[in-house]
């Protein structure tokens, strides 16, 4: 029988990976529209967050990834809003 808490963690990790993929797509759209990403800093941060999510063994590690990803999301939302575009408004997993 599977441990329900482990299953819930794996689902949260998968949702986090999906959100990071959406952030990568949004970043690409922003860059195509003229946003600067010097040295591909945002892009590289998102790639690092994917790696950190994959190796996360528990909620504390996943919470740190989500916190960093939300910061990037806020930066992208701000840039999009300044251009009159809609924001992405992702729903992140609830961490215990």
ZATOR-394931 format. One record per atom (N, C-alpha, C): residue in three letters; atom name; x, y, z. Coordinates in nm, 3 decimals. Layout:
% ZATOR-394931
ATOM, residu, atome, px, py, pz
ATOM, Ala, CA, X, Y, Z
...
***
This chain:
% ZATOR-394931
ATOM, residu, atome, px, py, pz
ATOM, Unk, N, 0.083, -0.118, 0.000
ATOM, Unk, CA, 0.000, 0.000, 0.000
ATOM, Unk, C, 0.088, 0.125, 0.000
ATOM, Unk, N, 0.052, 0.222, -0.082
ATOM, Unk, CA, 0.132, 0.343, -0.093
ATOM, Unk, C, 0.103, 0.438, 0.023
ATOM, Unk, N, 0.208, 0.503, 0.066
ATOM, Unk, CA, 0.199, 0.603, 0.172
ATOM, Unk, C, 0.131, 0.727, 0.115
ATOM, Unk, N, 0.014, 0.766, 0.169
ATOM, Unk, CA, -0.059, 0.882, 0.115
ATOM, Unk, C, 0.021, 1.011, 0.117
ATOM, Unk, N, 0.103, 1.029, 0.221
ATOM, Unk, CA, 0.183, 1.151, 0.228
ATOM, Unk, C, 0.289, 1.153, 0.119
ATOM, Unk, N, 0.348, 1.039, 0.089
ATOM, Unk, CA, 0.447, 1.030, -0.018
ATOM, Unk, C, 0.382, 1.059, -0.153
ATOM, Unk, N, 0.263, 1.002, -0.175
ATOM, Unk, CA, 0.190, 1.027, -0.299
ATOM, Unk, C, 0.159, 1.176, -0.313
ATOM, Unk, N, 0.115, 1.238, -0.204
ATOM, Unk, CA, 0.084, 1.381, -0.206
ATOM, Unk, C, 0.210, 1.463, -0.238
ATOM, Unk, N, 0.324, 1.425, -0.180
ATOM, Unk, CA, 0.449, 1.495, -0.209
ATOM, Unk, C, 0.485, 1.481, -0.357
ATOM, Unk, N, 0.474, 1.360, -0.411
ATOM, Unk, CA, 0.508, 1.339, -0.552
ATOM, Unk, C, 0.417, 1.419, -0.644
ATOM, Unk, N, 0.290, 1.431, -0.608
ATOM, Unk, CA, 0.197, 1.513, -0.686
ATOM, Unk, C, 0.236, 1.660, -0.679
ATOM, Unk, N, 0.274, 1.706, -0.560
ATOM, Unk, CA, 0.317, 1.845, -0.543
ATOM, Unk, C, 0.443, 1.872, -0.624
ATOM, Unk, N, 0.533, 1.776, -0.625
ATOM, Unk, CA, 0.656, 1.792, -0.701
ATOM, Unk, C, 0.626, 1.799, -0.851
ATOM, Unk, N, 0.535, 1.715, -0.898
ATOM, Unk, CA, 0.496, 1.716, -1.039
ATOM, Unk, C, 0.430, 1.849, -1.077
ATOM, Unk, N, 0.342, 1.899, -0.991
ATOM, Unk, CA, 0.277, 2.027, -1.016
ATOM, Unk, C, 0.380, 2.140, -1.022
ATOM, Unk, N, 0.479, 2.134, -0.935
ATOM, Unk, CA, 0.585, 2.234, -0.933
ATOM, Unk, C, 0.663, 2.230, -1.065
ATOM, Unk, N, 0.695, 2.111, -1.113
ATOM, Unk, CA, 0.766, 2.099, -1.241
ATOM, Unk, C, 0.682, 2.155, -1.356
ATOM, Unk, N, 0.552, 2.128, -1.354
ATOM, Unk, CA, 0.464, 2.182, -1.458
ATOM, Unk, C, 0.462, 2.334, -1.455
ATOM, Unk, N, 0.458, 2.391, -1.335
ATOM, Unk, CA, 0.458, 2.537, -1.323
ATOM, Unk, C, 0.589, 2.598, -1.370
ATOM, Unk, N, 0.700, 2.533, -1.340
ATOM, Unk, CA, 0.828, 2.583, -1.386
ATOM, Unk, C, 0.834, 2.578, -1.539
ATOM, Unk, N, 0.781, 2.473, -1.599
ATOM, Unk, CA, 0.774, 2.467, -1.746
ATOM, Unk, C, 0.692, 2.583, -1.801
ATOM, Unk, N, 0.581, 2.615, -1.736
ATOM, Unk, CA, 0.499, 2.729, -1.778
ATOM, Unk, C, 0.576, 2.860, -1.763
ATOM, Unk, N, 0.654, 2.872, -1.657
ATOM, Unk, CA, 0.736, 2.991, -1.640
ATOM, Unk, C, 0.841, 3.002, -1.750
ATOM, Unk, N, 0.899, 2.889, -1.791
ATOM, Unk, CA, 0.996, 2.892, -1.901
ATOM, Unk, C, 0.930, 2.939, -2.030
ATOM, Unk, N, 0.809, 2.892, -2.057
ATOM, Unk, CA, 0.736, 2.936, -2.176
ATOM, Unk, C, 0.704, 3.085, -2.169
ATOM, Unk, N, 0.663, 3.130, -2.052
ATOM, Unk, CA, 0.631, 3.272, -2.033
ATOM, Unk, C, 0.756, 3.357, -2.050
ATOM, Unk, N, 0.868, 3.311, -1.995
ATOM, Unk, CA, 0.993, 3.383, -2.011
ATOM, Unk, C, 1.029, 3.395, -2.158
ATOM, Unk, N, 1.014, 3.288, -2.232
ATOM, Unk, CA, 1.045, 3.291, -2.375
ATOM, Unk, C, 0.958, 3.395, -2.447
ATOM, Unk, N, 0.831, 3.399, -2.411
ATOM, Unk, CA, 0.739, 3.497, -2.470
ATOM, Unk, C, 0.784, 3.639, -2.436
ATOM, Unk, N, 0.822, 3.661, -2.310
ATOM, Unk, CA, 0.867, 3.793, -2.267
ATOM, Unk, C, 0.993, 3.835, -2.341
ATOM, Unk, N, 1.088, 3.745, -2.352
ATOM, Unk, CA, 1.214, 3.776, -2.420
ATOM, Unk, C, 1.186, 3.806, -2.567
ATOM, Unk, N, 1.100, 3.728, -2.630
ATOM, Unk, CA, 1.063, 3.753, -2.770
ATOM, Unk, C, 0.999, 3.890, -2.787
ATOM, Unk, N, 0.932, 3.939, -2.681
ATOM, Unk, CA, 0.864, 4.068, -2.686
ATOM, Unk, C, 0.955, 4.183, -2.643
ATOM, Unk, N, 1.080, 4.154, -2.611
ATOM, Unk, CA, 1.175, 4.260, -2.581
ATOM, Unk, C, 1.231, 4.265, -2.440
ATOM, Unk, N, 1.187, 4.176, -2.354
ATOM, Unk, CA, 1.241, 4.174, -2.218
ATOM, Unk, C, 1.387, 4.128, -2.221
ATOM, Unk, N, 1.470, 4.195, -2.144
ATOM, Unk, CA, 1.611, 4.157, -2.136
ATOM, Unk, C, 1.630, 4.050, -2.030
ATOM, Unk, N, 1.709, 3.950, -2.064
ATOM, Unk, CA, 1.747, 3.845, -1.969
ATOM, Unk, C, 1.899, 3.830, -1.980
ATOM, Unk, N, 1.971, 3.929, -1.923
ATOM, Unk, CA, 2.117, 3.931, -1.937
ATOM, Unk, C, 2.181, 3.799, -1.893
ATOM, Unk, N, 2.262, 3.744, -1.981
ATOM, Unk, CA, 2.329, 3.619, -1.951
ATOM, Unk, C, 2.234, 3.504, -1.929
ATOM, Unk, N, 2.111, 3.521, -1.976
ATOM, Unk, CA, 2.005, 3.422, -1.959
ATOM, Unk, C, 1.988, 3.384, -1.812
ATOM, Unk, N, 1.995, 3.484, -1.725
ATOM, Unk, CA, 1.988, 3.462, -1.581
ATOM, Unk, C, 1.858, 3.393, -1.539
ATOM, Unk, N, 1.743, 3.446, -1.585
ATOM, Unk, CA, 1.616, 3.384, -1.550
ATOM, Unk, C, 1.609, 3.241, -1.605
ATOM, Unk, N, 1.651, 3.227, -1.729
ATOM, Unk, CA, 1.647, 3.095, -1.793
ATOM, Unk, C, 1.730, 2.994, -1.713
ATOM, Unk, N, 1.850, 3.034, -1.676
ATOM, Unk, CA, 1.938, 2.945, -1.600
ATOM, Unk, C, 1.882, 2.915, -1.461
ATOM, Unk, N, 1.820, 3.015, -1.398
ATOM, Unk, CA, 1.758, 2.992, -1.267
ATOM, Unk, C, 1.646, 2.889, -1.279
ATOM, Unk, N, 1.567, 2.900, -1.384
ATOM, Unk, CA, 1.457, 2.804, -1.402
ATOM, Unk, C, 1.510, 2.664, -1.426
ATOM, Unk, N, 1.617, 2.651, -1.503
ATOM, Unk, CA, 1.677, 2.519, -1.525
ATOM, Unk, C, 1.728, 2.462, -1.393
ATOM, Unk, N, 1.791, 2.547, -1.311
ATOM, Unk, CA, 1.838, 2.502, -1.179
ATOM, Unk, C, 1.721, 2.457, -1.091
ATOM, Unk, N, 1.610, 2.530, -1.099
ATOM, Unk, CA, 1.493, 2.494, -1.018
ATOM, Unk, C, 1.434, 2.360, -1.062
ATOM, Unk, N, 1.439, 2.331, -1.190
ATOM, Unk, CA, 1.394, 2.199, -1.237
ATOM, Unk, C, 1.479, 2.091, -1.171
ATOM, Unk, N, 1.611, 2.109, -1.176
ATOM, Unk, CA, 1.701, 2.011, -1.115
ATOM, Unk, C, 1.674, 1.996, -0.965
ATOM, Unk, N, 1.657, 2.109, -0.896
ATOM, Unk, CA, 1.633, 2.104, -0.753
ATOM, Unk, C, 1.500, 2.037, -0.720
ATOM, Unk, N, 1.400, 2.057, -0.806
ATOM, Unk, CA, 1.270, 1.994, -0.785
ATOM, Unk, C, 1.281, 1.843, -0.801
ATOM, Unk, N, 1.351, 1.801, -0.903
ATOM, Unk, CA, 1.365, 1.657, -0.931
ATOM, Unk, C, 1.435, 1.586, -0.815
ATOM, Unk, N, 1.535, 1.650, -0.755
ATOM, Unk, CA, 1.610, 1.583, -0.648
ATOM, Unk, C, 1.551, 1.607, -0.509
ATOM, Unk, N, 1.448, 1.692, -0.500
ATOM, Unk, CA, 1.387, 1.720, -0.370
ATOM, Unk, C, 1.335, 1.591, -0.307
ATOM, Unk, N, 1.370, 1.572, -0.182
ATOM, Unk, CA, 1.330, 1.451, -0.108
ATOM, Unk, C, 1.216, 1.476, -0.011
ATOM, Unk, N, 1.186, 1.603, 0.011
ATOM, Unk, CA, 1.080, 1.634, 0.107
ATOM, Unk, C, 1.028, 1.775, 0.089
ATOM, Unk, N, 0.931, 1.808, 0.171
ATOM, Unk, CA, 0.865, 1.938, 0.162
ATOM, Unk, C, 0.957, 2.058, 0.186
ATOM, Unk, N, 1.054, 2.052, 0.277
ATOM, Unk, CA, 1.140, 2.170, 0.296
ATOM, Unk, C, 1.214, 2.210, 0.168
ATOM, Unk, N, 1.269, 2.111, 0.097
ATOM, Unk, CA, 1.339, 2.140, -0.028
ATOM, Unk, C, 1.243, 2.193, -0.134
ATOM, Unk, N, 1.125, 2.132, -0.141
ATOM, Unk, CA, 1.026, 2.174, -0.239
ATOM, Unk, C, 0.975, 2.315, -0.208
ATOM, Unk, N, 0.958, 2.346, -0.081
ATOM, Unk, CA, 0.913, 2.480, -0.042
ATOM, Unk, C, 1.013, 2.586, -0.086
ATOM, Unk, N, 1.141, 2.556, -0.076
ATOM, Unk, CA, 1.245, 2.651, -0.120
ATOM, Unk, C, 1.238, 2.674, -0.270
ATOM, Unk, N, 1.219, 2.567, -0.346
ATOM, Unk, CA, 1.206, 2.578, -0.492
ATOM, Unk, C, 1.084, 2.664, -0.527
ATOM, Unk, N, 0.972, 2.637, -0.462
ATOM, Unk, CA, 0.850, 2.712, -0.490
ATOM, Unk, C, 0.869, 2.859, -0.457
ATOM, Unk, N, 0.935, 2.888, -0.348
ATOM, Unk, CA, 0.960, 3.027, -0.310
ATOM, Unk, C, 1.040, 3.099, -0.418
ATOM, Unk, N, 1.145, 3.036, -0.467
ATOM, Unk, CA, 1.227, 3.096, -0.572
ATOM, Unk, C, 1.150, 3.110, -0.702
ATOM, Unk, N, 1.071, 3.010, -0.736
ATOM, Unk, CA, 0.993, 3.014, -0.859
ATOM, Unk, C, 0.887, 3.124, -0.852
ATOM, Unk, N, 0.827, 3.141, -0.735
ATOM, Unk, CA, 0.727, 3.249, -0.719
ATOM, Unk, C, 0.790, 3.386, -0.738
ATOM, Unk, N, 0.915, 3.401, -0.695
ATOM, Unk, CA, 0.985, 3.528, -0.715
ATOM, Unk, C, 1.002, 3.556, -0.864
ATOM, Unk, N, 1.041, 3.454, -0.938
ATOM, Unk, CA, 1.055, 3.470, -1.083
ATOM, Unk, C, 0.919, 3.499, -1.145
ATOM, Unk, N, 0.817, 3.428, -1.101
ATOM, Unk, CA, 0.682, 3.451, -1.152
ATOM, Unk, C, 0.641, 3.597, -1.130
ATOM, Unk, N, 0.668, 3.651, -1.012
ATOM, Unk, CA, 0.635, 3.790, -0.981
ATOM, Unk, C, 0.709, 3.886, -1.074
ATOM, Unk, N, 0.836, 3.859, -1.100
ATOM, Unk, CA, 0.914, 3.943, -1.191
ATOM, Unk, C, 0.854, 3.940, -1.332
ATOM, Unk, N, 0.819, 3.821, -1.380
ATOM, Unk, CA, 0.761, 3.809, -1.513
ATOM, Unk, C, 0.623, 3.875, -1.519
ATOM, Unk, N, 0.543, 3.858, -1.415
ATOM, Unk, CA, 0.411, 3.922, -1.410
ATOM, Unk, C, 0.425, 4.073, -1.415
ATOM, Unk, N, 0.522, 4.126, -1.343
ATOM, Unk, CA, 0.544, 4.270, -1.342
ATOM, Unk, C, 0.582, 4.321, -1.480
ATOM, Unk, N, 0.668, 4.248, -1.548
ATOM, Unk, CA, 0.708, 4.289, -1.682
ATOM, Unk, C, 0.590, 4.282, -1.778
ATOM, Unk, N, 0.513, 4.175, -1.771
ATOM, Unk, CA, 0.396, 4.161, -1.858
ATOM, Unk, C, 0.294, 4.272, -1.831
ATOM, Unk, N, 0.270, 4.301, -1.705
ATOM, Unk, CA, 0.174, 4.405, -1.668
ATOM, Unk, C, 0.219, 4.541, -1.720
ATOM, Unk, N, 0.349, 4.567, -1.716
ATOM, Unk, CA, 0.400, 4.695, -1.764
ATOM, Unk, C, 0.380, 4.711, -1.914
ATOM, Unk, N, 0.359, 4.602, -1.982
ATOM, Unk, CA, 0.335, 4.603, -2.128
ATOM, Unk, C, 0.187, 4.589, -2.161
ATOM, Unk, N, 0.103, 4.590, -2.057
ATOM, Unk, CA, -0.040, 4.580, -2.078
ATOM, Unk, C, -0.089, 4.440, -2.107
ATOM, Unk, N, -0.006, 4.342, -2.081
ATOM, Unk, CA, -0.046, 4.203, -2.102
ATOM, Unk, C, -0.099, 4.142, -1.973
ATOM, Unk, N, -0.171, 4.034, -1.988
ATOM, Unk, CA, -0.224, 3.966, -1.870
ATOM, Unk, C, -0.113, 3.891, -1.799
ATOM, Unk, N, -0.137, 3.863, -1.673
ATOM, Unk, CA, -0.038, 3.790, -1.595
ATOM, Unk, C, -0.072, 3.640, -1.596
ATOM, Unk, N, 0.022, 3.560, -1.551
ATOM, Unk, CA, 0.006, 3.416, -1.560
ATOM, Unk, C, -0.067, 3.354, -1.441
ATOM, Unk, N, -0.050, 3.407, -1.321
ATOM, Unk, CA, -0.123, 3.363, -1.203
ATOM, Unk, C, -0.126, 3.212, -1.181
ATOM, Unk, N, -0.011, 3.152, -1.157
ATOM, Unk, CA, -0.004, 3.008, -1.136
ATOM, Unk, C, -0.054, 2.969, -0.997
ATOM, Unk, N, -0.107, 2.849, -0.989
ATOM, Unk, CA, -0.150, 2.792, -0.862
ATOM, Unk, C, -0.042, 2.694, -0.816
ATOM, Unk, N, 0.018, 2.724, -0.703
ATOM, Unk, CA, 0.129, 2.643, -0.652
ATOM, Unk, C, 0.078, 2.546, -0.547
ATOM, Unk, N, 0.148, 2.431, -0.533
ATOM, Unk, CA, 0.105, 2.334, -0.431
ATOM, Unk, C, 0.114, 2.394, -0.291
ATOM, Unk, N, 0.024, 2.352, -0.207
ATOM, Unk, CA, 0.028, 2.393, -0.066
ATOM, Unk, C, 0.128, 2.304, 0.006
ATOM, Unk, N, 0.221, 2.368, 0.075
ATOM, Unk, CA, 0.325, 2.295, 0.147
ATOM, Unk, C, 0.289, 2.295, 0.294
ATOM, Unk, N, 0.299, 2.179, 0.354
ATOM, Unk, CA, 0.264, 2.162, 0.496
ATOM, Unk, C, 0.364, 2.230, 0.586
***
